[in-house]
Amino acid sequence: MTEPVVGRPGPRRPRELNDVHEFLDEVRLRPGMWVRRSSLQHLDSMLIGYAVASEIHDIDDRFDFWNDGPFSQWLRKRLSMEYPSALGWAVEIERAAQATGTQPMEMFFSLLDEFRAEHGGSRSVEER
């Protein structure tokens, strides 16, 4: 049996998480556990499922990751895109990562950190 990494928190159960940003923090720690083949398109689908489930269960959790939501709008400016992408933020980050030789998941979390820093932390932009 492998020993846990010292200083690294153990996984939290989904019911222990308060919002989509805390979920993304869990994905960051163990992307292979959450996202098939480290595909941002799979992550995008998972996040949409999260948003739909939150709405079905009447949970008021603002969501920044819709195709033309706050994260996508910020990303368009950050990547100097002239027009909104019909393909979505996941495809655009995968393209940018390929162009720079960066792993897409690594680039996503780097961009997410920038987005959070510019918008005051992990809470949804719409809550501010």
Disulfide bonds with the S-S distance in Angstrom:
none
